[in-house]
Amino acid sequence: MLLTARNDVYDAYWKVEALWEAKLGNHVVSVCMDGAKELCLGRLEKHFTSHGIAMQVTAPYTHSQNGKIEHYICTIEDGFQTLLADSGLSMTFWGNTALTTNYLHNCVPTLTLLNNITPYKEMEHIKPNLAHATAFVCDGYGSFPGKVCWN
């Protein structure tokens, strides 16, 4: 889901929270965020308070306090920028490539989940099937220890 304005955060969060709670059967206990006003004040703050959700606000300009999610964001940013650069598409396609990168990343096993489960399988309860995925026009490079690979 892409947001067009900062004040869309409440509606987007509410939809994601409802989806996750329905799919996983758990309730959100805490949310870690930076101190952005659209996250810490107003409707979202009231929602957190009324549902007993603890707000863990990090200090300004300390992305490292957000830990794993900051690494994930960097991975998605690097991925979609690489897709755009290698394919020659304009930045107007950044949203599509970001969603594509995020989707593909969620179909890959992560150490966060046990037994090599992908985030997609954890949420959808089925193994991801990438048969529908088509090649994104970009160069691919392999890496083998001690060997140089050329495209």
Steps between C-alpha positions, in 0.01 A plus 500: 500500500641836399407822676448822307502729805623485859151540639407167335705317764208437737279331243790295364614390847145410605455278190836326550436443871159346429644280225788373714277433800253307285767293323723430799243493779713726720453855621750781458668568834750773414611711206851637455518824304690821452359819650311615189189695600273302267597187697518630857213748512138522391283210388777242502602587856136473610473163327812368675381627838147364465628155395774481766780504242829627642679763290878460498627829359866517398716809535512733198757417228596166657393250237716234661255487793239359263730206433380232264226705333752766394711227339188369325415849371854541366473161328174599331641842399815346356293240317258736331770751413702222340197382302433854379862570410563172318170506310528864395153582632429848634447577868124517436506119534664503845177389672450201274861390535492551878189280529661240270821498704305470826286215364803305376688562826207356694521181290855430619574318830617714789691418817232681701254216438568141602558206265582706189145630472441801279301802623250426220440146630466629857225742395320303228560147638607375156840473339566789259474413133694733272390334175296813421801729539655623179853623450559863583725643231835535672845345496582215735841418642614187676770469761720196541793488743827546312337556160401808307159492331401719211152555368 
